[in-house]
Amino acid sequence: MGKLVIKQIRSGIDQPKKQKLTLKALGLRKMNQTVIHEGTPQIRGMVEKVKHLVTVTETNE
């Protein structure tokens, strides 16, 4: 599996609490912050729940 580069592009303000907690679990705290995670099914599921707040790029490192 490749790695996922996840960047927060929209604010978590005015979002449901579960989505805010998902952003926090992904390690995203600020706008335009970028994190790198393994492309596991758990991480992909979390990204799917907040896909309107983040952009995802897949790398093969």
C-alpha distance matrix in Angstrom:
0.0 3.8 6.8 9.4 13.0 15.4 19.1 21.9 24.4 26.8 28.6 28.2 32.0 33.5 30.3 30.3 29.8 26.7 25.0 26.4 25.0 21.5 21.8 23.1 20.3 17.7 20.0 21.7 25.4 26.9 26.8 24.7 22.8 19.2 16.6 13.0 10.6 7.2 5.8 7.3 10.0 12.6 11.8 11.4 14.7 16.4 15.7 17.1 20.2 20.9 19.7 23.4 23.3 20.2 18.4 14.7 13.2 9.7 9.3 7.6 9.2
3.8 0.0 3.7 6.7 9.8 12.7 16.2 19.4 21.7 24.5 26.5 26.5 30.3 32.0 29.1 29.6 29.2 26.3 24.2 25.4 24.4 20.9 20.5 21.9 19.6 16.5 18.4 19.7 23.4 24.4 24.1 21.7 20.0 16.3 13.9 10.4 8.9 6.4 5.6 8.7 11.6 13.7 11.9 11.5 15.2 16.2 14.8 16.7 19.8 19.8 18.4 21.8 21.4 18.0 15.9 12.1 10.1 6.6 5.6 4.6 6.4
6.8 3.7 0.0 3.8 6.6 9.6 13.0 16.3 18.9 21.6 23.5 23.5 27.3 29.3 26.5 27.2 26.6 24.0 21.8 22.5 21.6 18.3 17.4 18.7 16.7 13.4 14.9 16.2 19.8 20.8 20.7 18.4 16.4 12.7 10.2 6.6 5.6 4.4 5.1 8.6 11.8 12.9 10.3 10.6 14.3 14.4 12.9 15.4 18.2 17.7 16.6 19.8 18.9 15.4 13.6 10.1 8.5 5.9 5.3 6.2 6.6
9.4 6.7 3.8 0.0 3.8 6.1 9.7 12.8 15.2 17.9 19.9 20.0 23.8 25.7 23.0 24.0 23.7 21.3 18.7 19.5 19.0 15.6 14.5 16.3 14.8 11.2 12.9 13.5 17.2 17.9 17.5 15.3 13.7 10.2 8.2 5.6 5.3 6.0 5.6 9.2 11.4 12.1 8.8 8.7 12.3 12.0 9.8 12.5 15.2 14.3 13.0 16.1 15.2 11.6 9.9 6.4 5.7 4.7 6.2 8.8 9.7
13.0 9.8 6.6 3.8 0.0 3.8 6.6 10.2 12.6 15.6 17.7 18.4 22.0 24.3 22.0 23.5 23.3 21.4 18.5 18.7 18.8 15.7 13.7 15.5 14.8 11.0 11.8 11.6 15.0 15.1 14.5 11.9 10.4 6.8 5.9 4.6 6.7 8.9 9.3 12.6 14.7 14.8 11.2 11.3 14.5 13.3 10.7 13.8 15.9 14.2 12.9 15.3 13.7 10.0 8.1 5.6 5.1 6.2 7.3 10.7 10.9
15.4 12.7 9.6 6.1 3.8 0.0 3.8 6.7 9.5 12.2 14.0 14.6 18.3 20.5 18.3 19.8 19.8 18.0 14.9 15.1 15.6 12.6 10.3 12.5 12.4 8.6 9.6 8.7 12.1 12.3 11.5 9.6 8.3 5.6 5.4 6.2 7.8 10.6 10.6 13.2 14.6 14.0 10.2 10.4 12.9 11.0 8.2 11.5 13.0 10.8 9.9 12.0 10.1 6.5 5.8 4.7 6.6 8.8 10.8 14.2 14.6
19.1 16.2 13.0 9.7 6.6 3.8 0.0 3.8 6.2 9.3 11.4 12.7 16.1 18.7 17.0 19.2 19.4 18.3 14.9 14.6 15.8 13.4 10.4 12.6 13.6 10.2 10.2 7.9 10.5 9.6 8.1 5.9 5.6 4.3 6.6 8.9 11.2 14.3 14.4 17.0 18.1 17.2 13.5 13.6 15.6 13.3 10.4 13.3 14.2 11.1 10.3 11.3 8.6 5.4 5.3 6.6 8.6 11.6 13.5 17.1 17.4
21.9 19.4 16.3 12.8 10.2 6.7 3.8 0.0 3.8 5.9 7.6 9.1 12.4 14.9 13.6 16.0 16.4 15.9 12.4 11.7 13.6 11.8 8.5 11.0 12.8 10.1 10.1 6.8 8.5 7.3 5.5 5.2 5.8 6.7 8.9 11.8 13.6 16.8 16.9 18.8 19.5 18.0 14.6 14.8 15.9 13.0 10.5 13.1 13.0 9.5 9.4 9.4 6.0 4.3 6.5 9.0 11.8 14.9 17.2 20.7 21.1
24.4 21.7 18.9 15.2 12.6 9.5 6.2 3.8 0.0 3.8 6.9 9.6 12.2 14.5 13.7 16.7 17.8 17.7 14.0 13.6 16.2 14.6 11.5 14.2 16.3 13.8 13.8 10.3 11.3 9.1 5.9 5.6 8.2 9.5 12.3 15.0 16.9 19.9 19.6 21.7 22.0 20.9 17.6 17.1 18.1 15.6 12.7 14.5 14.4 10.7 9.9 8.6 5.7 5.2 6.8 10.2 12.9 16.4 18.9 22.6 23.3
26.8 24.5 21.6 17.9 15.6 12.2 9.3 5.9 3.8 0.0 3.8 6.7 8.8 10.7 10.3 13.7 15.2 15.6 12.0 11.5 14.7 13.7 10.9 13.7 16.2 14.4 14.6 11.0 11.2 9.3 6.5 8.2 10.5 12.4 14.8 17.6 19.1 22.1 21.6 23.3 23.1 21.6 18.6 18.2 18.4 15.7 13.4 14.6 13.7 9.9 10.0 7.7 4.7 6.7 9.5 12.9 16.1 19.4 22.1 25.8 26.5
28.6 26.5 23.5 19.9 17.7 14.0 11.4 7.6 6.9 3.8 0.0 3.8 5.4 8.2 8.3 11.7 12.7 13.9 10.7 9.3 12.7 12.7 9.9 12.0 15.1 14.2 13.9 10.3 9.4 7.9 6.4 9.5 11.0 13.6 15.6 18.8 20.2 23.4 23.2 24.4 24.2 22.2 19.4 19.6 19.4 16.2 14.7 16.1 14.4 10.8 12.1 10.0 6.8 9.3 12.5 15.7 18.9 22.1 24.6 28.1 28.6
28.2 26.5 23.5 20.0 18.4 14.6 12.7 9.1 9.6 6.7 3.8 0.0 3.8 6.3 5.5 8.3 9.0 10.3 7.4 5.7 9.4 9.9 7.7 9.7 12.8 12.6 12.8 9.8 9.0 9.0 8.9 12.0 12.6 14.8 16.0 19.0 19.7 22.7 22.5 23.2 22.7 20.2 17.9 18.4 17.5 14.2 13.5 14.8 12.4 9.3 11.7 10.2 7.4 10.1 13.8 16.5 19.9 22.7 25.4 28.7 29.1
32.0 30.3 27.3 23.8 22.0 18.3 16.1 12.4 12.2 8.8 5.4 3.8 0.0 3.8 5.4 8.5 9.4 11.9 9.8 7.9 11.6 12.9 11.2 12.5 15.8 16.1 15.9 13.0 11.4 11.0 10.9 14.5 15.4 18.0 19.5 22.6 23.4 26.5 26.3 26.9 26.2 23.7 21.6 22.1 20.9 17.7 17.1 18.1 15.4 12.6 15.0 12.9 10.5 13.6 17.2 20.0 23.5 26.4 29.0 32.4 32.8
33.5 32.0 29.3 25.7 24.3 20.5 18.7 14.9 14.5 10.7 8.2 6.3 3.8 0.0 3.8 6.7 8.9 11.5 9.9 9.2 12.8 14.1 13.2 14.9 17.8 18.3 18.7 16.0 14.8 14.7 14.3 17.6 18.7 21.0 22.3 25.2 25.6 28.4 27.8 28.1 26.9 24.5 22.8 22.9 21.2 18.3 18.0 18.2 15.2 13.0 15.3 12.9 11.6 15.2 18.8 21.6 25.3 28.1 31.0 34.4 35.1
30.3 29.1 26.5 23.0 22.0 18.3 17.0 13.6 13.7 10.3 8.3 5.5 5.4 3.8 0.0 3.8 6.5 8.2 6.3 6.6 10.1 10.9 10.6 12.7 15.0 15.6 16.7 14.3 14.0 14.5 14.2 17.1 17.8 19.6 20.3 22.9 22.9 25.4 24.6 24.7 23.3 20.9 19.4 19.4 17.6 14.8 14.7 14.7 11.5 9.7 12.4 10.7 9.6 13.1 16.8 19.2 23.0 25.5 28.5 31.7 32.5
30.3 29.6 27.2 24.0 23.5 19.8 19.2 16.0 16.7 13.7 11.7 8.3 8.5 6.7 3.8 0.0 3.8 5.5 5.5 6.6 8.9 10.1 11.1 12.8 14.5 15.8 17.3 15.7 15.6 16.8 17.2 20.0 20.1 21.5 21.7 23.9 23.3 25.5 24.7 24.1 22.4 19.8 18.9 19.2 16.7 14.1 15.0 14.7 11.0 10.4 13.7 12.7 12.1 15.3 18.9 20.8 24.6 26.7 29.7 32.6 33.5
29.8 29.2 26.6 23.7 23.3 19.8 19.4 16.4 17.8 15.2 12.7 9.0 9.4 8.9 6.5 3.8 0.0 3.8 5.4 5.0 6.2 8.6 10.0 10.6 12.2 14.3 15.5 14.5 14.1 16.1 17.3 20.2 19.6 21.1 20.8 23.0 22.2 24.5 24.1 23.3 21.9 18.8 18.1 19.1 16.7 13.7 15.3 15.7 12.0 11.6 15.3 15.0 13.7 16.3 20.0 21.5 25.2 27.0 29.8 32.5 32.9
26.7 26.3 24.0 21.3 21.4 18.0 18.3 15.9 17.7 15.6 13.9 10.3 11.9 11.5 8.2 5.5 3.8 0.0 3.8 5.4 5.1 6.1 8.7 9.8 10.3 12.3 14.3 13.9 14.5 16.9 17.9 20.3 19.4 20.1 19.3 21.1 19.8 21.7 21.0 20.0 18.3 15.2 14.9 15.8 13.1 10.4 12.5 12.8 9.1 9.6 13.4 13.9 13.1 15.1 18.5 19.5 23.1 24.5 27.4 29.8 30.4
25.0 24.2 21.8 18.7 18.5 14.9 14.9 12.4 14.0 12.0 10.7 7.4 9.8 9.9 6.3 5.5 5.4 3.8 0.0 3.8 5.4 4.9 6.3 8.6 9.7 10.6 12.6 11.4 12.4 14.2 14.7 16.9 16.4 17.1 16.8 18.7 17.9 20.0 19.3 18.9 17.5 14.8 13.6 14.1 12.0 9.0 9.9 10.5 7.1 6.3 10.1 10.4 9.3 11.4 14.9 16.3 19.9 21.7 24.6 27.4 28.1
26.4 25.4 22.5 19.5 18.7 15.1 14.6 11.7 13.6 11.5 9.3 5.7 7.9 9.2 6.6 6.6 5.0 5.4 3.8 0.0 3.8 5.4 5.2 6.3 8.7 10.0 10.9 9.5 9.5 11.5 12.8 15.5 14.7 16.0 15.9 18.4 18.0 20.7 20.6 20.4 19.7 16.6 15.0 16.3 14.7 11.2 12.0 13.5 10.4 8.8 12.4 12.4 10.2 12.2 15.8 17.4 20.9 22.9 25.4 28.3 28.6
25.0 24.4 21.6 19.0 18.8 15.6 15.8 13.6 16.2 14.7 12.7 9.4 11.6 12.8 10.1 8.9 6.2 5.1 5.4 3.8 0.0 3.8 5.4 5.0 6.1 8.6 9.8 9.8 10.3 13.3 15.1 17.4 15.8 16.7 15.6 17.7 16.7 19.1 19.4 18.6 17.9 14.5 13.4 15.3 13.6 10.1 12.0 13.8 10.9 10.3 13.9 14.9 12.8 14.0 17.4 18.2 21.5 22.9 25.2 27.7 27.7
21.5 20.9 18.3 15.6 15.7 12.6 13.4 11.8 14.6 13.7 12.7 9.9 12.9 14.1 10.9 10.1 8.6 6.1 4.9 5.4 3.8 0.0 3.8 5.3 5.0 6.2 8.7 8.8 10.7 13.4 14.6 16.2 14.6 14.7 13.4 15.0 13.8 15.9 15.8 15.2 14.5 11.3 9.9 11.6 10.1 6.4 8.3 10.2 7.9 7.5 10.9 12.6 10.9 11.4 14.5 14.8 18.1 19.3 21.8 24.3 24.6
21.8 20.5 17.4 14.5 13.7 10.3 10.4 8.5 11.5 10.9 9.9 7.7 11.2 13.2 10.6 11.1 10.0 8.7 6.3 5.2 5.4 3.8 0.0 3.8 5.4 5.1 6.4 5.3 7.2 9.7 10.9 12.5 11.0 11.5 10.8 13.1 12.9 15.8 16.0 16.2 16.2 13.4 11.0 12.6 12.1 8.3 8.6 11.3 9.5 7.4 10.4 11.5 8.9 9.1 12.3 13.2 16.4 18.2 20.5 23.3 23.4
23.1 21.9 18.7 16.3 15.5 12.5 12.6 11.0 14.2 13.7 12.0 9.7 12.5 14.9 12.7 12.8 10.6 9.8 8.6 6.3 5.0 5.3 3.8 0.0 3.8 5.4 5.1 5.4 6.3 9.8 12.2 14.0 11.7 12.5 11.4 13.8 13.5 16.5 17.5 17.4 17.7 14.5 12.5 14.9 14.4 10.7 11.7 14.6 12.7 11.2 14.1 15.3 12.4 12.5 15.5 16.1 18.9 20.4 22.2 24.8 24.3
20.3 19.6 16.7 14.8 14.8 12.4 13.6 12.8 16.3 16.2 15.1 12.8 15.8 17.8 15.0 14.5 12.2 10.3 9.7 8.7 6.1 5.0 5.4 3.8 0.0 3.8 5.3 7.5 9.5 13.0 15.1 16.2 13.6 13.4 11.2 12.6 11.4 13.8 14.9 14.2 14.6 11.2 9.6 12.5 12.1 8.7 10.5 13.5 12.1 11.5 14.3 16.3 14.0 13.5 16.0 15.7 18.3 19.1 20.8 22.9 22.5
17.7 16.5 13.4 11.2 11.0 8.6 10.2 10.1 13.8 14.4 14.2 12.6 16.1 18.3 15.6 15.8 14.3 12.3 10.6 10.0 8.6 6.2 5.1 5.4 3.8 0.0 3.8 5.7 8.9 11.7 13.2 13.6 11.0 10.0 7.8 9.1 8.3 11.2 12.2 12.4 13.3 10.6 7.8 10.4 11.0 7.7 8.3 11.8 11.4 10.2 12.2 14.5 12.1 10.7 12.7 12.2 14.6 15.5 17.2 19.5 19.2
20.0 18.4 14.9 12.9 11.8 9.6 10.2 10.1 13.8 14.6 13.9 12.8 15.9 18.7 16.7 17.3 15.5 14.3 12.6 10.9 9.8 8.7 6.4 5.1 5.3 3.8 0.0 3.8 6.4 9.4 11.7 12.2 9.0 8.8 6.8 9.3 9.6 13.1 14.8 15.4 16.8 14.1 11.3 14.0 14.8 11.5 11.7 15.3 14.7 12.9 14.8 16.5 13.5 12.1 14.1 14.0 16.1 17.2 18.4 20.8 19.9
21.7 19.7 16.2 13.5 11.6 8.7 7.9 6.8 10.3 11.0 10.3 9.8 13.0 16.0 14.3 15.7 14.5 13.9 11.4 9.5 9.8 8.8 5.3 5.4 7.5 5.7 3.8 0.0 3.8 6.1 8.0 9.0 6.4 7.3 7.1 10.4 11.6 15.2 16.3 17.4 18.4 16.0 12.9 14.8 15.5 12.0 11.4 14.7 13.9 11.3 13.1 14.0 10.6 9.6 12.0 12.8 15.3 17.2 18.8 21.7 21.2
25.4 23.4 19.8 17.2 15.0 12.1 10.5 8.5 11.3 11.2 9.4 9.0 11.4 14.8 14.0 15.6 14.1 14.5 12.4 9.5 10.3 10.7 7.2 6.3 9.5 8.9 6.4 3.8 0.0 3.8 7.1 9.3 7.2 9.6 10.2 13.7 15.2 18.8 20.1 21.1 22.0 19.4 16.5 18.4 18.8 15.1 14.6 17.7 16.4 13.5 15.6 15.8 12.1 12.0 14.6 16.1 18.5 20.7 22.2 25.2 24.5
26.9 24.4 20.8 17.9 15.1 12.3 9.6 7.3 9.1 9.3 7.9 9.0 11.0 14.7 14.5 16.8 16.1 16.9 14.2 11.5 13.3 13.4 9.7 9.8 13.0 11.7 9.4 6.1 3.8 0.0 3.8 6.4 5.6 9.0 11.0 14.8 16.9 20.6 21.7 23.2 24.2 21.9 18.7 20.1 20.7 17.2 16.0 18.9 17.8 14.4 15.8 15.3 11.5 11.4 13.8 15.9 18.2 20.9 22.4 25.7 25.1
26.8 24.1 20.7 17.5 14.5 11.5 8.1 5.5 5.9 6.5 6.4 8.9 10.9 14.3 14.2 17.2 17.3 17.9 14.7 12.8 15.1 14.6 10.9 12.2 15.1 13.2 11.7 8.0 7.1 3.8 0.0 3.8 5.5 8.8 11.7 15.3 17.6 21.1 21.8 23.6 24.4 22.6 19.2 19.9 20.8 17.6 15.6 18.1 17.4 13.7 14.3 13.3 9.6 9.5 11.6 14.2 16.6 19.7 21.5 25.0 24.8
24.7 21.7 18.4 15.3 11.9 9.6 5.9 5.2 5.6 8.2 9.5 12.0 14.5 17.6 17.1 20.0 20.2 20.3 16.9 15.5 17.4 16.2 12.5 14.0 16.2 13.6 12.2 9.0 9.3 6.4 3.8 0.0 3.8 6.4 9.9 13.2 16.1 19.5 20.2 22.6 23.8 22.4 18.8 19.2 20.7 17.9 15.5 18.1 18.2 14.6 14.3 13.8 10.5 9.0 9.9 12.2 13.9 17.1 18.5 22.1 21.9
22.8 20.0 16.4 13.7 10.4 8.3 5.6 5.8 8.2 10.5 11.0 12.6 15.4 18.7 17.8 20.1 19.6 19.4 16.4 14.7 15.8 14.6 11.0 11.7 13.6 11.0 9.0 6.4 7.2 5.6 5.5 3.8 0.0 3.8 6.8 10.5 13.3 17.0 18.2 20.4 22.0 20.4 16.7 17.9 19.5 16.5 14.6 17.8 17.9 14.6 14.9 15.2 11.7 9.8 10.8 12.1 13.6 16.3 17.3 20.6 20.0
19.2 16.3 12.7 10.2 6.8 5.6 4.3 6.7 9.5 12.4 13.6 14.8 18.0 21.0 19.6 21.5 21.1 20.1 17.1 16.0 16.7 14.7 11.5 12.5 13.4 10.0 8.8 7.3 9.6 9.0 8.8 6.4 3.8 0.0 3.8 6.9 10.1 13.6 14.9 17.5 19.4 18.2 14.5 15.5 17.7 15.2 13.0 16.5 17.2 14.4 14.2 15.3 12.4 9.5 9.4 9.7 10.6 12.8 13.7 16.9 16.2
16.6 13.9 10.2 8.2 5.9 5.4 6.6 8.9 12.3 14.8 15.6 16.0 19.5 22.3 20.3 21.7 20.8 19.3 16.8 15.9 15.6 13.4 10.8 11.4 11.2 7.8 6.8 7.1 10.2 11.0 11.7 9.9 6.8 3.8 0.0 3.8 6.6 10.3 12.2 14.4 16.6 15.4 11.7 13.4 15.8 13.4 11.9 15.6 16.5 14.3 14.5 16.5 13.8 10.8 10.9 9.9 10.7 11.9 12.5 15.2 14.3
13.0 10.4 6.6 5.6 4.6 6.2 8.9 11.8 15.0 17.6 18.8 19.0 22.6 25.2 22.9 23.9 23.0 21.1 18.7 18.4 17.7 15.0 13.1 13.8 12.6 9.1 9.3 10.4 13.7 14.8 15.3 13.2 10.5 6.9 3.8 0.0 3.8 7.1 9.2 11.8 14.6 14.0 10.5 12.1 15.1 13.5 12.0 15.6 17.2 15.7 15.4 18.0 15.9 12.6 11.9 9.7 9.6 9.6 9.6 11.8 10.8
10.6 8.9 5.6 5.3 6.7 7.8 11.2 13.6 16.9 19.1 20.2 19.7 23.4 25.6 22.9 23.3 22.2 19.8 17.9 18.0 16.7 13.8 12.9 13.5 11.4 8.3 9.6 11.6 15.2 16.9 17.6 16.1 13.3 10.1 6.6 3.8 0.0 3.8 6.3 8.2 11.2 10.5 7.4 9.5 12.5 11.3 10.7 14.1 15.8 15.1 15.1 18.2 16.6 13.6 13.1 10.5 10.7 9.8 10.3 11.8 11.1
7.2 6.4 4.4 6.0 8.9 10.6 14.3 16.8 19.9 22.1 23.4 22.7 26.5 28.4 25.4 25.5 24.5 21.7 20.0 20.7 19.1 15.9 15.8 16.5 13.8 11.2 13.1 15.2 18.8 20.6 21.1 19.5 17.0 13.6 10.3 7.1 3.8 0.0 3.8 5.6 9.2 9.6 7.4 9.1 12.3 12.3 11.9 14.7 16.9 16.9 16.7 20.2 19.1 16.1 15.3 12.0 11.7 9.6 9.7 10.1 9.9
5.8 5.6 5.1 5.6 9.3 10.6 14.4 16.9 19.6 21.6 23.2 22.5 26.3 27.8 24.6 24.7 24.1 21.0 19.3 20.6 19.4 15.8 16.0 17.5 14.9 12.2 14.8 16.3 20.1 21.7 21.8 20.2 18.2 14.9 12.2 9.2 6.3 3.8 0.0 3.8 6.6 8.2 6.3 6.4 9.9 10.9 10.2 12.2 15.0 15.5 14.8 18.4 18.1 15.1 14.1 10.6 10.5 8.1 9.4 10.0 11.1
7.3 8.7 8.6 9.2 12.6 13.2 17.0 18.8 21.7 23.3 24.4 23.2 26.9 28.1 24.7 24.1 23.3 20.0 18.9 20.4 18.6 15.2 16.2 17.4 14.2 12.4 15.4 17.4 21.1 23.2 23.6 22.6 20.4 17.5 14.4 11.8 8.2 5.6 3.8 0.0 3.8 5.4 5.4 6.2 8.6 10.1 10.7 12.3 14.6 15.9 15.9 19.6 19.4 17.0 16.6 13.5 14.0 11.8 13.1 13.3 14.2
10.0 11.6 11.8 11.4 14.7 14.6 18.1 19.5 22.0 23.1 24.2 22.7 26.2 26.9 23.3 22.4 21.9 18.3 17.5 19.7 17.9 14.5 16.2 17.7 14.6 13.3 16.8 18.4 22.0 24.2 24.4 23.8 22.0 19.4 16.6 14.6 11.2 9.2 6.6 3.8 0.0 3.8 5.6 5.0 6.0 8.6 9.8 10.3 12.5 14.6 14.7 18.5 18.9 17.0 17.0 14.2 15.4 13.6 15.7 16.1 17.5
12.6 13.7 12.9 12.1 14.8 14.0 17.2 18.0 20.9 21.6 22.2 20.2 23.7 24.5 20.9 19.8 18.8 15.2 14.8 16.6 14.5 11.3 13.4 14.5 11.2 10.6 14.1 16.0 19.4 21.9 22.6 22.4 20.4 18.2 15.4 14.0 10.5 9.6 8.2 5.4 3.8 0.0 3.8 5.5 5.2 6.4 8.7 9.9 11.0 13.1 14.1 17.7 17.6 16.1 16.8 14.6 16.4 15.3 17.3 18.2 19.1
11.8 11.9 10.3 8.8 11.2 10.2 13.5 14.6 17.6 18.6 19.4 17.9 21.6 22.8 19.4 18.9 18.1 14.9 13.6 15.0 13.4 9.9 11.0 12.5 9.6 7.8 11.3 12.9 16.5 18.7 19.2 18.8 16.7 14.5 11.7 10.5 7.4 7.4 6.3 5.4 5.6 3.8 0.0 3.8 5.4 5.1 6.2 8.6 10.1 11.0 11.7 15.3 14.8 12.9 13.5 11.2 13.1 12.4 14.5 16.0 16.7
11.4 11.5 10.6 8.7 11.3 10.4 13.6 14.8 17.1 18.2 19.6 18.4 22.1 22.9 19.4 19.2 19.1 15.8 14.1 16.3 15.3 11.6 12.6 14.9 12.5 10.4 14.0 14.8 18.4 20.1 19.9 19.2 17.9 15.5 13.4 12.1 9.5 9.1 6.4 6.2 5.0 5.5 3.8 0.0 3.8 5.4 5.1 6.2 8.8 10.2 9.9 13.7 14.0 12.0 12.1 9.7 11.6 11.0 13.8 15.4 17.0
14.7 15.2 14.3 12.3 14.5 12.9 15.6 15.9 18.1 18.4 19.4 17.5 20.9 21.2 17.6 16.7 16.7 13.1 12.0 14.7 13.6 10.1 12.1 14.4 12.1 11.0 14.8 15.5 18.8 20.7 20.8 20.7 19.5 17.7 15.8 15.1 12.5 12.3 9.9 8.6 6.0 5.2 5.4 3.8 0.0 3.8 5.4 5.0 6.5 9.1 9.7 13.3 14.0 13.0 13.9 12.4 14.9 14.6 17.6 19.2 20.7
16.4 16.2 14.4 12.0 13.3 11.0 13.3 13.0 15.6 15.7 16.2 14.2 17.7 18.3 14.8 14.1 13.7 10.4 9.0 11.2 10.1 6.4 8.3 10.7 8.7 7.7 11.5 12.0 15.1 17.2 17.6 17.9 16.5 15.2 13.4 13.5 11.3 12.3 10.9 10.1 8.6 6.4 5.1 5.4 3.8 0.0 3.8 5.4 5.3 6.8 8.6 11.8 11.6 10.9 12.6 11.7 14.6 15.0 17.9 20.0 21.0
15.7 14.8 12.9 9.8 10.7 8.2 10.4 10.5 12.7 13.4 14.7 13.5 17.1 18.0 14.7 15.0 15.3 12.5 9.9 12.0 12.0 8.3 8.6 11.7 10.5 8.3 11.7 11.4 14.6 16.0 15.6 15.5 14.6 13.0 11.9 12.0 10.7 11.9 10.2 10.7 9.8 8.7 6.2 5.1 5.4 3.8 0.0 3.8 5.4 5.3 5.6 9.2 9.1 7.7 8.9 8.1 11.3 12.3 15.4 18.0 19.3
17.1 16.7 15.4 12.5 13.8 11.5 13.3 13.1 14.5 14.6 16.1 14.8 18.1 18.2 14.7 14.7 15.7 12.8 10.5 13.5 13.8 10.2 11.3 14.6 13.5 11.8 15.3 14.7 17.7 18.9 18.1 18.1 17.8 16.5 15.6 15.6 14.1 14.7 12.2 12.3 10.3 9.9 8.6 6.2 5.0 5.4 3.8 0.0 3.8 5.5 5.1 8.5 10.0 9.4 10.5 10.0 13.2 14.0 17.5 19.9 21.8
20.2 19.8 18.2 15.2 15.9 13.0 14.2 13.0 14.4 13.7 14.4 12.4 15.4 15.2 11.5 11.0 12.0 9.1 7.1 10.4 10.9 7.9 9.5 12.7 12.1 11.4 14.7 13.9 16.4 17.8 17.4 18.2 17.9 17.2 16.5 17.2 15.8 16.9 15.0 14.6 12.5 11.0 10.1 8.8 6.5 5.3 5.4 3.8 0.0 3.8 5.8 8.2 9.2 10.0 12.2 12.5 16.0 17.3 20.6 23.2 24.7
20.9 19.8 17.7 14.3 14.2 10.8 11.1 9.5 10.7 9.9 10.8 9.3 12.6 13.0 9.7 10.4 11.6 9.6 6.3 8.8 10.3 7.5 7.4 11.2 11.5 10.2 12.9 11.3 13.5 14.4 13.7 14.6 14.6 14.4 14.3 15.7 15.1 16.9 15.5 15.9 14.6 13.1 11.0 10.2 9.1 6.8 5.3 5.5 3.8 0.0 3.8 5.4 5.4 6.6 9.5 10.7 14.5 16.4 19.7 22.7 24.0
19.7 18.4 16.6 13.0 12.9 9.9 10.3 9.4 9.9 10.0 12.1 11.7 15.0 15.3 12.4 13.7 15.3 13.4 10.1 12.4 13.9 10.9 10.4 14.1 14.3 12.2 14.8 13.1 15.6 15.8 14.3 14.3 14.9 14.2 14.5 15.4 15.1 16.7 14.8 15.9 14.7 14.1 11.7 9.9 9.7 8.6 5.6 5.1 5.8 3.8 0.0 3.8 5.4 5.3 7.0 8.3 11.9 14.1 17.7 20.8 22.5
23.4 21.8 19.8 16.1 15.3 12.0 11.3 9.4 8.6 7.7 10.0 10.2 12.9 12.9 10.7 12.7 15.0 13.9 10.4 12.4 14.9 12.6 11.5 15.3 16.3 14.5 16.5 14.0 15.8 15.3 13.3 13.8 15.2 15.3 16.5 18.0 18.2 20.2 18.4 19.6 18.5 17.7 15.3 13.7 13.3 11.8 9.2 8.5 8.2 5.4 3.8 0.0 3.8 5.9 8.0 10.6 14.2 16.9 20.4 23.7 25.4
23.3 21.4 18.9 15.2 13.7 10.1 8.6 6.0 5.7 4.7 6.8 7.4 10.5 11.6 9.6 12.1 13.7 13.1 9.3 10.2 12.8 10.9 8.9 12.4 14.0 12.1 13.5 10.6 12.1 11.5 9.6 10.5 11.7 12.4 13.8 15.9 16.6 19.1 18.1 19.4 18.9 17.6 14.8 14.0 14.0 11.6 9.1 10.0 9.2 5.4 5.4 3.8 0.0 3.8 7.2 10.2 13.8 16.7 19.9 23.3 24.4
20.2 18.0 15.4 11.6 10.0 6.5 5.4 4.3 5.2 6.7 9.3 10.1 13.6 15.2 13.1 15.3 16.3 15.1 11.4 12.2 14.0 11.4 9.1 12.5 13.5 10.7 12.1 9.6 12.0 11.4 9.5 9.0 9.8 9.5 10.8 12.6 13.6 16.1 15.1 17.0 17.0 16.1 12.9 12.0 13.0 10.9 7.7 9.4 10.0 6.6 5.3 5.9 3.8 0.0 3.8 6.6 10.1 13.1 16.1 19.6 20.7
18.4 15.9 13.6 9.9 8.1 5.8 5.3 6.5 6.8 9.5 12.5 13.8 17.2 18.8 16.8 18.9 20.0 18.5 14.9 15.8 17.4 14.5 12.3 15.5 16.0 12.7 14.1 12.0 14.6 13.8 11.6 9.9 10.8 9.4 10.9 11.9 13.1 15.3 14.1 16.6 17.0 16.8 13.5 12.1 13.9 12.6 8.9 10.5 12.2 9.5 7.0 8.0 7.2 3.8 0.0 3.8 6.8 10.2 13.2 16.9 18.3
14.7 12.1 10.1 6.4 5.6 4.7 6.6 9.0 10.2 12.9 15.7 16.5 20.0 21.6 19.2 20.8 21.5 19.5 16.3 17.4 18.2 14.8 13.2 16.1 15.7 12.2 14.0 12.8 16.1 15.9 14.2 12.2 12.1 9.7 9.9 9.7 10.5 12.0 10.6 13.5 14.2 14.6 11.2 9.7 12.4 11.7 8.1 10.0 12.5 10.7 8.3 10.6 10.2 6.6 3.8 0.0 3.8 6.6 9.9 13.4 15.0
13.2 10.1 8.5 5.7 5.1 6.6 8.6 11.8 12.9 16.1 18.9 19.9 23.5 25.3 23.0 24.6 25.2 23.1 19.9 20.9 21.5 18.1 16.4 18.9 18.3 14.6 16.1 15.3 18.5 18.2 16.6 13.9 13.6 10.6 10.7 9.6 10.7 11.7 10.5 14.0 15.4 16.4 13.1 11.6 14.9 14.6 11.3 13.2 16.0 14.5 11.9 14.2 13.8 10.1 6.8 3.8 0.0 3.8 6.6 10.3 12.1
9.7 6.6 5.9 4.7 6.2 8.8 11.6 14.9 16.4 19.4 22.1 22.7 26.4 28.1 25.5 26.7 27.0 24.5 21.7 22.9 22.9 19.3 18.2 20.4 19.1 15.5 17.2 17.2 20.7 20.9 19.7 17.1 16.3 12.8 11.9 9.6 9.8 9.6 8.1 11.8 13.6 15.3 12.4 11.0 14.6 15.0 12.3 14.0 17.3 16.4 14.1 16.9 16.7 13.1 10.2 6.6 3.8 0.0 3.8 6.9 9.3
9.3 5.6 5.3 6.2 7.3 10.8 13.5 17.2 18.9 22.1 24.6 25.4 29.0 31.0 28.5 29.7 29.8 27.4 24.6 25.4 25.2 21.8 20.5 22.2 20.8 17.2 18.4 18.8 22.2 22.4 21.5 18.5 17.3 13.7 12.5 9.6 10.3 9.7 9.4 13.1 15.7 17.3 14.5 13.8 17.6 17.9 15.4 17.5 20.6 19.7 17.7 20.4 19.9 16.1 13.2 9.9 6.6 3.8 0.0 3.8 5.8
7.6 4.6 6.2 8.8 10.7 14.2 17.1 20.7 22.6 25.8 28.1 28.7 32.4 34.4 31.7 32.6 32.5 29.8 27.4 28.3 27.7 24.3 23.3 24.8 22.9 19.5 20.8 21.7 25.2 25.7 25.0 22.1 20.6 16.9 15.2 11.8 11.8 10.1 10.0 13.3 16.1 18.2 16.0 15.4 19.2 20.0 18.0 19.9 23.2 22.7 20.8 23.7 23.3 19.6 16.9 13.4 10.3 6.9 3.8 0.0 3.8
9.2 6.4 6.6 9.7 10.9 14.6 17.4 21.1 23.3 26.5 28.6 29.1 32.8 35.1 32.5 33.5 32.9 30.4 28.1 28.6 27.7 24.6 23.4 24.3 22.5 19.2 19.9 21.2 24.5 25.1 24.8 21.9 20.0 16.2 14.3 10.8 11.1 9.9 11.1 14.2 17.5 19.1 16.7 17.0 20.7 21.0 19.3 21.8 24.7 24.0 22.5 25.4 24.4 20.7 18.3 15.0 12.1 9.3 5.8 3.8 0.0
